[in-house]
């Protein structure tokens, strides 16, 4: 009598050393790595919607960087970022914005030095890293690595190799987990910034807008020749949870 469990034809069985098997295995490892690093993201408390003249970017702020997260929430609630520019945009690297001087800047004005009169302490840790879409705090060359009160950047990045990650680790003393390495090798990022700048969130929607901004024509200061303006930056309202019994 025929069993309900049919044997696969011999040609359908993947040899463990075949090219197709290796591709499937690599894809599965990548999916596991990304899932492990992003599933917890949606449990974070604060999300920010950045409306620009190029489209909408939604970022999620990390709970384990309370000082920098609280600072951005505060500024967003005060509507501080409205009308500021993404003034430094570099393909395969970052887009940076938030300079108060950019609100009234004329074409060609050099930007990036505007401040609010205080810094936010660094909250650098091994869990948060500069993967593609990471939200980081811009800073000057101060020794304690404290960040700008208002200027931030979003990582565009590019894929990198184990050899490149080994070089960064040797120079910085940073140890990358297998999951972090997989993300850097497949999704990409800017690992050379790890350990030097605070990462306090990540893009959860709108990376296509980030890419579009990063690839705009720019001048010798990396300022886009067409202004990329933040029309509004708002804290997203939390959805109410309903309990059913």
C-alpha positions in Angstrom: 0.0 0.0 0.0 1.3 3.5 -0.9 2.3 5.7 2.0 1.0 9.2 2.4 4.6 10.4 2.5 5.9 10.3 -1.1 9.6 10.0 -1.7 11.2 12.9 -3.6 12.6 12.0 -7.0 16.3 11.7 -6.8 16.9 14.7 -9.0 15.0 16.9 -6.5 17.3 16.2 -3.6 19.9 19.0 -3.1 23.4 17.8 -2.6 24.9 19.5 0.5 27.8 20.7 -1.5 25.9 21.9 -4.6 25.9 25.5 -5.7 22.1 25.7 -5.3 22.3 24.3 -1.7 25.0 26.8 -0.8 22.9 29.7 -2.1 19.8 28.6 -0.2 21.9 28.1 3.0 23.4 31.6 2.6 20.0 33.1 2.1 18.6 31.4 5.1 21.5 32.5 7.3 21.0 36.1 6.1 17.3 35.9 6.9 18.0 34.6 10.4 20.5 37.3 11.0 18.3 40.1 9.9 15.3 38.7 11.8 17.3 38.4 15.0 18.4 42.0 14.8 15.1 43.5 13.7 12.3 41.6 15.4 13.1 43.4 18.7 13.0 46.8 16.8 9.3 46.9 16.8 9.1 46.6 20.6 10.8 50.0 20.9 8.7 52.8 22.3 9.4 55.8 20.1 9.0 56.2 16.3 9.5 59.4 14.3 8.1 60.3 10.9 10.2 62.6 8.8 8.3 64.2 5.9 10.6 65.6 3.2 10.1 67.0 -0.2 11.4 63.7 -1.5 9.1 61.5 0.5 8.6 60.0 4.0 11.2 58.3 6.2 10.1 56.6 9.4 12.7 55.9 12.1 12.4 53.9 15.3 14.5 55.2 18.3 16.2 52.7 20.6 15.2 52.3 24.2 18.8 51.5 25.2 20.0 55.0 24.3 17.6 57.0 26.5 19.5 60.3 26.5 19.7 60.7 22.7 16.3 59.2 22.2 14.7 61.6 24.6 16.5 64.5 23.0 15.2 63.8 19.6 11.7 63.2 20.9 11.8 66.6 22.7 13.0 68.4 19.5 10.4 66.7 17.4 7.6 67.7 19.8 8.9 71.3 19.7 8.8 71.1 15.8 12.5 72.1 15.8 13.4 70.1 12.7 10.7 71.6 10.5 12.3 73.3 7.5 15.9 72.1 8.3 17.8 70.5 5.4 19.6 67.3 4.8 22.8 69.3 4.0 25.4 66.6 3.6 24.5 63.7 1.3 27.1 61.1 0.1 26.2 58.0 -1.9 27.1 54.7 -0.2 27.9 56.6 3.0 25.3 58.8 4.9 22.8 61.6 4.6 23.1 64.2 7.4 20.7 67.0 8.5 19.3 69.1 11.4 21.6 72.1 11.3 19.6 75.1 12.6 21.4 77.4 10.1 20.0 75.4 7.2 16.5 76.7 7.8 17.5 80.0 6.1 20.5 79.0 4.2 21.1 80.4 0.7 22.2 78.1 -2.2 25.9 77.3 -1.8 26.1 78.2 1.9 28.4 75.8 3.8 26.5 74.0 6.5 27.2 71.6 9.4 28.4 73.9 12.2 25.0 75.0 13.6 24.3 74.0 17.2 21.8 74.5 20.0 24.4 75.3 22.8 24.6 71.8 24.4 25.8 68.3 23.6 24.2 64.9 24.4 26.5 62.3 26.1 27.6 59.4 24.0 25.7 56.1 24.4 27.9 53.8 22.4 27.5 50.1 22.9 28.2 46.8 21.0 24.6 46.0 20.3 23.9 49.1 18.2 26.0 49.3 15.0 26.2 51.2 11.7 24.2 48.9 9.5 22.4 50.3 6.5 19.5 52.5 7.8 21.1 53.2 11.2 20.3 56.5 12.8 23.4 58.2 14.3 24.4 61.3 16.2 26.8 63.7 14.4 29.6 65.2 16.4 32.8 67.2 16.3 36.2 65.8 17.4 35.6 66.0 21.1 37.4 63.4 23.3 34.3 62.1 25.1 32.4 61.5 21.8 29.4 63.4 23.0 27.1 64.3 20.1 25.3 67.2 18.6 22.0 68.2 20.2 20.4 68.5 16.8 22.3 67.1 13.9 21.9 63.4 13.0 22.7 61.1 10.0 21.2 58.0 8.4 23.5 55.4 7.1 23.3 54.4 3.4 26.4 52.3 3.4 27.5 49.4 1.2 28.2 45.7 1.7 31.6 44.8 3.1 33.8 41.7 3.5 35.0 39.7 6.5 38.5 41.1 5.9 37.2 44.6 6.1 35.4 43.8 9.3 38.5 42.1 10.7 40.5 45.3 10.0 37.9 47.5 11.8 37.8 45.1 14.7 41.6 45.1 15.0 41.8 48.9 14.9 38.9 49.6 17.3 38.8 46.5 19.5 35.2 45.9 18.5 34.0 42.3 18.4 31.2 41.6 15.8 28.7 38.9 16.4 28.0 36.4 13.6 24.6 38.1 13.1 26.2 41.5 12.8 28.8 40.3 10.3 26.1 38.7 8.2 24.2 42.0 8.1 27.3 44.0 7.1 28.2 41.5 4.4 24.7 41.3 2.9 22.8 44.5 3.7 25.8 46.7 4.2 26.7 49.7 6.4 29.6 51.8 7.5 31.5 49.7 10.1 34.4 52.2 10.4 32.0 54.5 12.3 31.4 51.9 15.0 32.8 52.9 18.4 33.1 56.5 17.4 29.5 57.6 17.1 26.3 56.9 18.9 23.7 54.9 17.0 20.3 55.5 18.6 17.8 54.2 16.0 17.1 52.9 12.6 14.9 53.4 9.5 11.9 51.1 9.5 10.3 52.5 6.3 11.5 54.8 3.5 15.0 53.6 2.7 14.1 54.2 -0.9 13.7 57.9 0.0 17.1 57.9 1.8 18.7 56.4 -1.3 17.1 59.0 -3.6 18.4 61.8 -1.4 21.9 60.3 -1.2 22.1 60.1 -5.0 21.1 63.7 -5.6 23.6 66.0 -7.4 25.8 67.8 -4.9 28.4 70.5 -4.6 32.0 70.3 -3.4 30.8 70.4 0.2 28.4 67.4 -0.5 25.4 69.7 -0.1 22.6 68.8 -2.6 22.3 71.4 -5.3 18.5 71.1 -4.9 17.5 71.6 -1.3 16.3 68.4 0.5 14.0 69.9 3.2 12.4 68.3 6.2 8.9 69.6 6.0 7.8 68.1 9.3 9.3 65.8 11.9 6.8 64.3 14.3 6.6 61.7 17.1 4.2 59.0 15.9 1.2 58.4 18.1 1.2 55.0 19.8 -1.5 52.7 18.8 -3.9 51.8 21.6 -4.0 48.1 22.6 -7.4 46.5 23.2 -7.7 43.5 25.5 -10.2 40.8 24.8 -11.4 38.3 27.4 
